């Protein structure tokens, strides 16, 4: 490995990428395991600040950033001495949602700030021109899942909503950045909907501040099937979050917790094969024994994790539950013999033509079937049931539609007075509980943005929303497109400009040459507008309302590369 010359005038992203090109980056290990070793009592957690707090605070590790900052700083120091390039803040539970269990929800921002300040101080102390150190702001999943059902007998009962999550993550991320975090790490994800809310909050914050902050995303596998706890497959999860950074893919994505290194290995292989960004992994130190202790010693864990390096699977490596500075030191020493994973753009798993519900859906070439004549009767019954408020019946019809080979569930809502946001939400309460329905991507099909946002706040996967057009001008078109993308969805675009489509007096199957010419010019204009504004063209679906053989489709295929065409 060649020596890395650090240029402190480079951005954090540039510095990190420079390191990643030359060697495997070392992440730290567990925070909670080392706090347990301190054997802190209730008074240690309370300190003077919370001497009279009415709720016990023992186990609330994040509050130690206020009451025992020296202890947290010392833990950071030990990981930096062990060779960590990146240390994580002690803020895993610093959202207002998690802290509310201890009556500290109002201190989310303050605790997040202090957690980052402590880590920043340690990182700066150990940084020099030989090895720069970085701070990752840890953003945990909370104990509540927006996709999970606390009581299956009451589908409308939710443990947490999107809006609650987004607000909590926004304050958490804001505090971490204000305290000096270099990176934001959304970790131990068990519900993709939570992660998408966190990503939207982060992207909103970064856009407001006009800053670039690398984002890491790390999921936790649940059980032997390779799915997240919310039921989504690993591939479907990747599709759901890979688009979400303002600059395209996140800086890094991977897995943590869940298992020890050997059991996590096949899933790391899967991510490494298809991910177009850096891959991170930080497994547990073995499997906990009956006392909850992790018994995998540093030499054993290092041996178990070596296949990750031999196969070139990772760019970033660290440890999760049960790991210590000794584990990180041994792993860091081992990485010196290996090169990092090569990051290449893998066309077979580009965003183009890939969607997801609980499962992955690929489309052939660049054609997606949003309308299917064979199920039109079922769709009519489906929308009638929705309009009447017969949500269980609508769910049963939706299941029949999916099982009759529909690869996308098209939820069409044109009249907001007939089917409003509340009705859509209630239907989704029933439908998403059924894995036979929720396995496919949903198409929230409505001209009303309030309907689109209501639906997208409930969908884990990379789904479809729209239609939008140039009818109200370029500024409004881009605003709507960006909103749809901020929820992780693909926008359906009609080839209509401010003067209409030109086909008002024509049936779609018989479109005049003049109308075709207008649609071509509209497609050309929209495509150029997307490119000019750095909006990814693989995040739109042009719906020309013609057959596949029509000259308009052929023109789009030849002149708008990356755009998907709806039929």
C-alpha positions as CSV (number, residue, x, y, z in Angstrom):
1,X,0.0,0.0,0.0
2,X,1.3,3.4,-0.9
3,X,1.6,6.1,1.8
4,X,-1.3,8.5,1.8
5,X,-0.5,12.2,1.8
6,X,-3.3,14.1,3.5
7,X,-4.3,17.5,2.2
8,X,-6.2,19.3,4.9
9,X,-7.6,21.6,2.3
10,X,-9.6,18.7,0.9
11,X,-13.2,18.2,1.9
12,X,-14.0,15.4,4.3
13,X,-15.5,13.3,1.4
14,X,-12.3,13.8,-0.6
15,X,-10.1,12.8,2.3
16,X,-12.1,9.7,3.0
17,X,-12.2,8.7,-0.7
18,X,-8.4,9.2,-0.9
19,X,-8.0,6.7,2.0
20,X,-10.5,4.3,0.6
21,X,-8.7,4.1,-2.7
22,X,-5.6,2.8,-1.0
23,X,-6.6,0.7,2.0
24,X,-9.4,-0.6,4.1
25,X,-10.8,2.0,6.4
26,X,-11.1,1.0,10.1
27,X,-14.3,1.8,12.0
28,X,-14.3,1.5,15.8
29,X,-16.0,-1.1,17.9
30,X,-18.8,-1.3,20.5
31,X,-19.5,1.6,22.8
32,X,-22.0,-0.2,25.1
33,X,-19.7,-3.1,25.8
34,X,-17.1,-0.8,27.2
35,X,-19.6,1.3,29.2
36,X,-20.7,-2.0,30.8
37,X,-17.1,-2.6,32.0
38,X,-17.2,0.7,33.9
39,X,-19.9,-0.8,36.2
40,X,-21.7,2.6,36.5
41,X,-24.5,2.9,39.1
42,X,-27.6,5.0,38.9
43,X,-25.9,8.0,40.5
44,X,-23.1,7.8,37.9
45,X,-25.7,8.1,35.1
46,X,-27.6,10.9,36.9
47,X,-24.6,13.1,37.9
48,X,-25.5,16.5,39.4
49,X,-27.6,17.4,36.4
50,X,-30.3,14.8,36.9
51,X,-30.1,14.2,40.6
52,X,-33.8,14.7,41.0
53,X,-35.0,13.2,37.7
54,X,-38.1,11.1,38.3
55,X,-37.2,8.3,36.0
56,X,-34.3,5.9,36.4
57,X,-31.5,6.6,34.0
58,X,-29.3,3.6,34.4
59,X,-28.7,2.1,30.9
60,X,-29.3,5.4,29.1
61,X,-25.7,5.5,27.7
62,X,-26.3,8.6,25.7
63,X,-27.0,10.8,28.8
64,X,-23.4,10.0,29.9
65,X,-22.3,12.5,27.3
66,X,-23.7,15.1,29.7
67,X,-22.9,13.5,33.1
68,X,-19.7,11.6,32.4
69,X,-18.2,13.1,29.2
70,X,-14.7,12.1,30.4
71,X,-15.6,8.4,30.4
72,X,-17.0,8.6,26.9
73,X,-14.0,10.5,25.7
74,X,-11.7,7.9,27.2
75,X,-13.5,5.1,25.3
76,X,-13.0,7.0,22.0
77,X,-9.3,7.4,22.8
78,X,-8.8,3.7,23.3
79,X,-10.3,3.0,19.8
80,X,-8.2,5.6,18.2
81,X,-5.1,4.2,19.9
82,X,-6.2,0.8,18.5
83,X,-6.0,2.2,14.9
84,X,-9.6,3.3,14.2
85,X,-9.9,5.9,11.4
86,X,-13.6,6.6,12.2
87,X,-15.1,6.7,15.7
88,X,-18.8,6.7,16.3
89,X,-20.5,9.2,18.6
90,X,-22.3,7.9,21.8
91,X,-25.6,8.9,20.3
92,X,-27.2,5.6,19.2
93,X,-30.4,6.4,21.1
94,X,-30.2,10.2,21.0
95,X,-33.5,10.8,19.1
96,X,-36.4,12.3,21.0
97,X,-38.3,9.0,20.4
98,X,-35.7,6.8,22.2
99,X,-34.8,9.3,24.9
100,X,-38.5,9.7,25.8
101,X,-38.3,6.3,27.5
102,X,-36.1,8.0,30.1
103,X,-38.1,11.3,30.1
104,X,-35.3,13.0,28.2
105,X,-36.9,13.5,24.8
106,X,-36.5,17.3,25.0
107,X,-32.7,16.9,25.3
108,X,-32.2,15.1,22.0
109,X,-30.5,18.0,20.3
110,X,-28.3,18.9,23.3
111,X,-27.2,15.3,23.9
112,X,-26.4,14.9,20.1
113,X,-24.3,18.0,20.2
114,X,-22.3,16.9,23.2
115,X,-21.8,13.4,21.9
116,X,-20.3,14.8,18.7
117,X,-18.2,17.4,20.6
118,X,-16.6,14.6,22.8
119,X,-15.8,12.5,19.7
120,X,-14.5,15.5,17.8
121,X,-12.1,16.4,20.6
122,X,-10.7,12.8,20.7
123,X,-10.4,12.6,16.9
124,X,-8.6,15.9,16.6
125,X,-6.2,14.9,19.4
126,X,-5.2,11.8,17.4
127,X,-5.2,13.4,13.9
128,X,-2.0,14.3,12.1
129,X,-0.5,14.3,8.7
130,X,0.2,10.6,9.0
131,X,-3.4,9.6,9.8
132,X,-6.4,11.8,9.8
133,X,-9.3,10.7,12.1
134,X,-13.0,11.2,11.5
135,X,-16.2,11.3,13.5
136,X,-19.4,9.4,12.5
137,X,-22.6,10.7,14.0
138,X,-24.4,7.5,15.1
139,X,-28.1,7.6,14.3
140,X,-29.9,4.5,15.7
141,X,-33.2,3.0,14.5
142,X,-35.2,3.8,17.6
143,X,-37.1,0.8,19.2
144,X,-40.2,1.6,17.1
145,X,-40.8,0.6,13.5
146,X,-43.1,2.6,11.2
147,X,-43.8,-0.6,9.1
148,X,-44.4,-2.9,12.1
149,X,-47.8,-3.7,13.5
150,X,-47.9,-3.5,17.4
151,X,-51.2,-5.3,17.3
152,X,-52.4,-7.3,14.2
153,X,-55.9,-7.1,15.4
154,X,-55.8,-3.3,15.0
155,X,-54.1,-2.6,11.7
156,X,-54.4,1.2,12.1
157,X,-52.5,1.3,15.4
158,X,-49.0,2.4,14.7
159,X,-46.0,2.6,17.1
160,X,-44.6,5.6,15.3
161,X,-45.4,7.6,12.2
162,X,-43.2,8.9,9.4
163,X,-43.7,12.5,10.5
164,X,-42.6,11.7,14.1
165,X,-39.6,9.9,12.8
166,X,-38.5,12.6,10.4
167,X,-38.8,15.3,13.0
168,X,-36.8,13.2,15.5
169,X,-34.1,12.3,13.1
170,X,-33.8,15.9,11.9
171,X,-33.0,17.2,15.4
172,X,-30.6,14.3,16.0
173,X,-28.7,14.9,12.8
174,X,-28.7,18.7,13.4
175,X,-27.1,18.2,16.8
176,X,-24.5,15.8,15.5
177,X,-23.4,18.2,12.8
178,X,-23.4,21.2,15.1
179,X,-21.2,19.2,17.5
180,X,-18.7,18.5,14.7
181,X,-19.5,15.1,13.1
182,X,-17.9,14.5,9.7
183,X,-20.2,11.7,8.7
184,X,-23.8,10.7,9.4
185,X,-24.3,7.0,10.0
186,X,-27.8,5.5,10.0
187,X,-27.2,2.2,11.6
188,X,-28.7,-1.1,12.7
189,X,-31.7,-0.6,10.4
190,X,-34.5,-3.1,11.0
191,X,-37.2,-1.2,9.2
192,X,-36.5,0.5,5.9
193,X,-39.3,3.0,6.4
194,X,-37.4,4.3,9.4
195,X,-34.2,4.6,7.4
196,X,-36.0,6.5,4.6
197,X,-37.4,8.9,7.1
198,X,-33.9,9.5,8.5
199,X,-32.5,10.0,5.0
200,X,-35.2,12.5,4.1
201,X,-34.5,14.4,7.3
202,X,-30.8,14.4,6.6
203,X,-31.2,15.5,3.0
204,X,-33.5,18.3,4.0
205,X,-30.9,19.5,6.6
206,X,-28.0,19.3,4.1
207,X,-30.0,21.2,1.5
208,X,-30.9,23.9,4.0
209,X,-27.3,24.3,5.0
210,X,-25.9,23.8,1.5
211,X,-23.3,21.4,2.7
212,X,-21.9,18.0,1.7
213,X,-21.7,15.4,4.4
214,X,-21.0,11.7,3.6
215,X,-23.8,9.4,4.6
216,X,-23.4,5.8,5.7
217,X,-26.2,3.3,5.9
218,X,-26.0,0.0,7.7
219,X,-28.8,-2.6,8.1
220,X,-29.3,-5.4,10.6
221,X,-30.4,-8.8,9.2
222,X,-33.1,-10.6,11.2
223,X,-33.1,-14.4,11.2
224,X,-31.7,-16.9,8.7
225,X,-33.7,-15.8,5.7
226,X,-31.6,-12.7,5.1
227,X,-34.5,-10.3,5.6
228,X,-34.9,-7.2,7.8
229,X,-37.2,-7.5,10.7
230,X,-39.8,-5.5,8.7
231,X,-39.9,-8.4,6.2
232,X,-38.0,-6.7,3.3
233,X,-35.3,-8.7,1.5
234,X,-31.8,-7.5,1.5
235,X,-31.9,-6.7,-2.2
236,X,-35.1,-4.8,-1.9
237,X,-33.6,-2.8,1.0
238,X,-30.6,-1.8,-1.1
239,X,-32.9,-0.6,-3.9
240,X,-35.0,1.4,-1.4
241,X,-32.1,3.4,0.0
242,X,-29.3,3.5,-2.7
243,X,-30.9,6.5,-4.4
244,X,-31.4,8.6,-1.4
245,X,-28.3,10.8,-1.2
246,X,-28.5,14.2,-2.9
247,X,-25.3,13.2,-4.8
248,X,-26.7,9.8,-5.8
249,X,-25.8,6.7,-3.8
250,X,-24.7,7.1,-0.2
251,X,-21.0,7.2,0.6
252,X,-21.1,3.7,2.1
253,X,-23.7,1.0,2.7
254,X,-23.4,-2.3,4.6
255,X,-24.4,-4.5,7.5
256,X,-23.8,-4.5,11.3
257,X,-24.8,-6.4,14.4
258,X,-27.1,-9.4,13.6
259,X,-24.5,-12.2,13.6
260,X,-20.8,-12.9,14.0
261,X,-18.5,-12.6,10.9
262,X,-19.1,-16.1,9.4
263,X,-22.9,-15.9,9.6
264,X,-22.9,-12.4,8.2
265,X,-20.5,-13.3,5.4
266,X,-23.0,-14.5,2.7
267,X,-25.0,-11.3,3.1
268,X,-21.9,-9.1,2.9
269,X,-21.0,-11.0,-0.4
270,X,-24.5,-10.1,-1.7
271,X,-24.1,-6.4,-0.9
272,X,-20.6,-6.3,-2.3
273,X,-21.6,-7.9,-5.6
274,X,-24.4,-5.4,-6.4
275,X,-23.6,-2.1,-4.6
276,X,-22.1,0.8,-6.6
277,X,-20.6,2.5,-3.5
278,X,-18.3,1.7,-0.6
279,X,-19.3,-1.4,1.5
280,X,-19.0,-1.4,5.2
281,X,-19.4,-4.3,7.7
282,X,-19.1,-4.5,11.5
283,X,-20.3,-7.8,12.8
284,X,-20.6,-8.9,16.5
285,X,-17.9,-10.7,18.4
286,X,-19.6,-14.0,18.3
287,X,-22.9,-15.1,19.6
288,X,-24.0,-14.1,23.1
289,X,-23.9,-16.8,25.7
290,X,-26.7,-17.4,28.3
291,X,-25.4,-14.5,30.3
292,X,-25.5,-12.1,27.3
293,X,-21.7,-12.0,27.0
294,X,-19.9,-12.2,23.6
295,X,-17.0,-14.7,23.9
296,X,-15.2,-14.4,20.5
297,X,-11.7,-13.2,21.4
298,X,-9.8,-10.8,19.1
299,X,-7.7,-13.5,17.4
300,X,-10.8,-15.7,16.7
301,X,-12.8,-12.8,15.4
302,X,-9.9,-11.6,13.2
303,X,-9.6,-15.1,11.7
304,X,-13.4,-15.2,11.1
305,X,-13.4,-11.8,9.4
306,X,-10.3,-12.5,7.2
307,X,-12.4,-14.0,4.3
308,X,-14.0,-10.5,4.0
309,X,-10.5,-9.2,3.0
310,X,-9.4,-12.3,1.0
311,X,-12.5,-12.0,-1.2
312,X,-12.2,-8.2,-1.5
313,X,-15.7,-7.6,-0.1
314,X,-15.3,-4.5,2.0
315,X,-13.9,-1.0,2.1
316,X,-14.7,-0.3,5.7
317,X,-14.5,-2.8,8.6
318,X,-15.2,-2.5,12.3
319,X,-17.0,-4.3,15.1
320,X,-20.4,-4.2,16.8
321,X,-21.7,-5.9,19.9
322,X,-19.0,-7.4,22.2
323,X,-16.0,-5.9,20.4
324,X,-13.3,-3.9,22.1
325,X,-10.2,-1.9,21.2
326,X,-8.3,-5.2,21.3
327,X,-10.6,-6.6,18.6
328,X,-10.2,-3.4,16.5
329,X,-6.4,-3.4,16.9
330,X,-6.2,-7.0,15.7
331,X,-8.5,-6.5,12.8
332,X,-6.6,-3.3,11.8
333,X,-3.3,-5.1,11.8
334,X,-4.8,-7.9,9.6
335,X,-6.1,-5.4,7.0
336,X,-2.5,-4.3,6.2
337,X,-2.1,-7.4,4.1
338,X,-5.1,-6.8,1.8
339,X,-6.4,-4.3,-0.7
340,X,-9.9,-2.7,-0.3
341,X,-12.9,-3.8,-2.4
342,X,-12.9,-2.3,-5.9
343,X,-15.8,0.0,-6.3
344,X,-17.3,-0.3,-9.8
345,X,-20.6,0.7,-11.3
346,X,-22.5,-2.6,-11.8
347,X,-25.0,-2.1,-14.6
348,X,-26.9,-5.2,-13.7
349,X,-28.1,-3.6,-10.5
350,X,-28.3,0.0,-11.5
351,X,-31.4,2.0,-10.4
352,X,-32.6,1.8,-14.0
353,X,-35.5,-0.7,-14.1
354,X,-35.3,-1.8,-10.5
355,X,-38.1,-1.4,-8.0
356,X,-39.1,-3.0,-4.8
357,X,-41.8,-3.7,-2.2
358,X,-40.8,-6.4,0.3
359,X,-39.2,-8.1,-2.7
360,X,-37.1,-7.0,-5.6
361,X,-38.7,-6.4,-9.1
362,X,-36.6,-5.9,-12.2
363,X,-38.1,-4.8,-15.5
364,X,-36.8,-5.9,-18.9
365,X,-35.0,-3.3,-21.0
366,X,-36.6,0.1,-20.1
367,X,-40.3,-0.8,-20.4
368,X,-42.6,-0.9,-17.4
369,X,-46.2,-2.2,-17.6
370,X,-48.3,0.2,-15.5
371,X,-51.6,-0.7,-17.2
372,X,-52.9,-4.2,-17.6
373,X,-56.1,-4.9,-19.5
374,X,-56.4,-8.4,-18.0
375,X,-57.0,-7.0,-14.5
376,X,-59.1,-4.0,-15.4
377,X,-62.3,-5.5,-13.9
378,X,-60.6,-6.3,-10.6
379,X,-59.1,-2.8,-10.5
380,X,-62.6,-1.3,-11.0
381,X,-63.9,-3.4,-8.1
382,X,-60.8,-2.4,-6.1
383,X,-61.4,1.3,-6.5
384,X,-65.1,1.0,-5.8
385,X,-64.3,-0.7,-2.5
386,X,-61.9,2.0,-1.7
387,X,-64.4,4.7,-2.4
388,X,-67.0,3.0,-0.2
389,X,-64.5,2.6,2.7
390,X,-64.6,-1.2,2.4
391,X,-60.9,-1.5,3.2
392,X,-60.7,-5.1,4.0
393,X,-62.5,-6.0,0.8
394,X,-60.2,-3.6,-1.1
395,X,-57.2,-5.5,0.4
396,X,-58.6,-8.9,-0.7
397,X,-59.1,-7.6,-4.2
398,X,-55.6,-6.1,-4.2
399,X,-54.3,-9.5,-3.2
400,X,-56.2,-11.1,-6.1
401,X,-54.8,-8.5,-8.5
402,X,-51.2,-9.3,-7.4
403,X,-51.7,-13.0,-7.4
404,X,-53.1,-12.8,-11.0
405,X,-49.6,-11.9,-12.0
406,X,-49.7,-8.1,-11.6
407,X,-46.1,-7.0,-10.8
408,X,-47.2,-3.6,-9.6
409,X,-50.3,-2.5,-7.6
410,X,-51.7,0.6,-9.2
411,X,-53.7,2.7,-6.7
412,X,-55.5,5.3,-8.8
413,X,-57.0,8.2,-6.9
414,X,-58.2,11.0,-9.1
415,X,-61.1,12.4,-7.1
416,X,-59.8,13.4,-3.7
417,X,-63.4,14.0,-2.4
418,X,-64.2,10.4,-3.0
419,X,-61.0,8.8,-1.7
420,X,-59.0,11.1,0.5
421,X,-55.7,10.9,2.4
422,X,-57.4,9.2,5.4
423,X,-59.0,6.6,3.2
424,X,-55.7,5.8,1.5
425,X,-53.9,5.5,4.9
426,X,-56.5,3.2,6.2
427,X,-56.4,1.0,3.1
428,X,-52.6,0.8,3.5
429,X,-53.0,-0.2,7.1
430,X,-54.7,-3.3,5.9
431,X,-52.8,-4.0,2.6
432,X,-49.3,-3.6,3.9
433,X,-50.0,-6.1,6.7
434,X,-50.4,-8.8,4.0
435,X,-47.0,-9.9,2.6
436,X,-48.7,-11.3,-0.5
437,X,-49.7,-7.7,-1.4
438,X,-46.7,-5.7,0.1
439,X,-44.2,-7.9,-1.8
440,X,-44.7,-5.8,-4.9
441,X,-44.0,-2.1,-5.6
442,X,-47.0,0.2,-5.3
443,X,-47.9,2.9,-7.8
444,X,-49.5,5.8,-6.0
445,X,-51.4,7.2,-9.0
446,X,-52.9,10.6,-8.4
447,X,-52.5,14.2,-9.6
448,X,-52.8,15.3,-5.9
449,X,-49.4,15.8,-4.2
450,X,-51.1,15.3,-0.7
451,X,-52.2,11.8,-1.8
452,X,-48.8,11.0,-3.2
453,X,-47.0,12.0,0.0
454,X,-49.5,10.2,2.2
455,X,-48.9,7.0,0.3
456,X,-45.1,7.4,0.1
457,X,-44.8,7.9,3.8
458,X,-46.1,4.3,4.3
459,X,-44.1,2.4,1.7
460,X,-40.7,0.8,2.5
461,X,-39.7,0.0,-1.1
462,X,-38.7,1.9,-4.2
463,X,-42.2,2.6,-5.5
464,X,-43.8,4.8,-8.1
465,X,-45.7,8.0,-7.8
466,X,-47.3,10.6,-10.1
467,X,-48.2,11.6,-12.7
468,X,-46.5,15.0,-12.9
469,X,-45.9,17.2,-16.0
470,X,-44.9,20.6,-17.3
471,X,-48.6,21.7,-17.2
472,X,-47.8,24.2,-14.4
473,X,-44.4,25.2,-15.5
474,X,-40.8,24.0,-15.0
475,X,-40.4,25.2,-11.5
476,X,-43.4,23.3,-10.2
477,X,-42.5,20.2,-12.2
478,X,-39.0,20.1,-10.6
479,X,-40.5,20.7,-7.1
480,X,-42.8,17.8,-7.4
481,X,-40.1,15.5,-8.9
482,X,-37.8,16.3,-6.0
483,X,-40.5,15.6,-3.5
484,X,-41.2,12.3,-5.0
485,X,-37.5,11.4,-5.1
486,X,-37.1,12.5,-1.4
487,X,-39.4,9.7,-0.4
488,X,-37.4,7.2,-2.4
489,X,-39.9,6.8,-5.3
490,X,-39.7,7.1,-9.0
491,X,-41.8,9.8,-10.7
492,X,-44.2,9.1,-13.6
493,X,-44.0,12.0,-16.1
494,X,-46.7,12.8,-18.7
495,X,-45.5,14.4,-21.9
496,X,-47.7,17.5,-21.4
497,X,-46.5,21.1,-21.4
498,X,-48.1,24.3,-20.4
499,X,-50.4,24.2,-23.5
500,X,-51.5,20.6,-23.0
501,X,-50.5,17.4,-24.8
502,X,-52.0,18.1,-28.2
503,X,-54.1,14.9,-28.1
504,X,-57.2,16.3,-26.4
505,X,-59.2,15.4,-29.5
506,X,-57.5,12.1,-30.3
507,X,-57.8,8.7,-28.8
508,X,-54.4,7.6,-27.4
509,X,-54.0,4.7,-29.8
510,X,-54.4,7.0,-32.8
511,X,-52.2,10.0,-32.3
512,X,-51.5,12.4,-35.1
513,X,-48.1,13.2,-36.4
514,X,-48.5,16.7,-35.1
515,X,-49.2,15.5,-31.6
516,X,-46.3,13.1,-31.7
517,X,-44.0,15.9,-32.7
518,X,-45.2,18.0,-29.8
519,X,-44.7,15.1,-27.4
520,X,-41.2,14.5,-28.7
521,X,-40.3,18.2,-28.1
522,X,-41.8,18.0,-24.6
523,X,-39.8,14.8,-23.9
524,X,-36.7,16.5,-25.2
525,X,-37.4,19.6,-23.0
526,X,-38.1,17.5,-19.8
527,X,-35.0,15.3,-20.4
528,X,-32.8,18.4,-20.8
529,X,-34.4,20.0,-17.7
530,X,-33.6,17.0,-15.6
531,X,-30.0,16.8,-16.7
532,X,-29.5,20.6,-16.2
533,X,-30.8,20.3,-12.6
534,X,-28.8,17.2,-11.7
535,X,-32.0,15.1,-11.3
536,X,-31.2,11.5,-12.1
537,X,-33.0,10.5,-15.3
538,X,-33.2,6.9,-14.1
539,X,-35.6,8.2,-11.4
540,X,-38.4,9.1,-13.9
541,X,-40.8,7.1,-16.0
542,X,-42.1,8.7,-19.2
543,X,-45.7,7.8,-19.9
544,X,-46.3,8.7,-23.6
545,X,-49.8,7.0,-23.7
546,X,-48.9,5.1,-26.9
547,X,-48.0,1.5,-27.8
548,X,-44.5,0.1,-27.6
549,X,-44.2,0.1,-31.4
550,X,-45.0,3.8,-31.8
551,X,-42.4,6.1,-33.2
552,X,-42.6,8.2,-30.0
553,X,-41.4,5.3,-27.8
554,X,-38.6,4.6,-30.2
555,X,-37.5,8.2,-30.1
556,X,-37.4,8.2,-26.3
557,X,-35.3,5.1,-26.3
558,X,-32.8,6.6,-28.7
559,X,-32.7,10.1,-27.3
560,X,-33.4,9.9,-23.5
561,X,-31.0,7.2,-22.3
562,X,-31.8,6.0,-18.8
563,X,-35.5,7.0,-18.8
564,X,-38.0,4.2,-18.3
565,X,-41.1,4.1,-20.6
566,X,-44.5,3.2,-19.3
567,X,-47.0,1.2,-21.3
